[in-house]
Amino acid sequence: MKWARLASMSLFTTLVAACGAPPPPAPAATKEDAQQAAKQAAQQTVFGDSVKAMDKARAVEDVAAQRQRELQQAVEQAEGK
């Protein structure tokens, strides 16, 4: 009877010790970090090439918009506005 009590106490102690929760994942530091993580996750899927193409298109669009603003400012200065 003594060995049954010892065995059950050992089993109980082992089970209680094993029930510890894993540490929570670290939260994303900034919004940019979260966006980078999402991009990396998307690049590892079948949409990776499409994501790269869209990012490149957005970069080209930004450059074109900047050139358009500069040209508009030059035209306004030339007209005397």
Steps between C-alpha positions, in 0.01 A plus 500: 500500500788731575648452154162583336484828688860581404435412135181706482669800668791475254262479205297796626814709554629416152169591338474831684856591408439412133195727471700822474390731222748582223623859493283736293637612164670837494269772363602688188697809598352729236250500220785476249628184667155347472480596133844351432395177670185489287702558182742223590212265567342589166828449315517145630169416332399467137427874499865593561569604140180704484587677826844589365349632177248713691771644725708591196198659330430711810861618507485599132169675559651703784790610280262598218279698739805687637612589146148619418495728806840644409388563142177665620698730731734593214203582272337713771824690557541556127145636475563732791248354744 
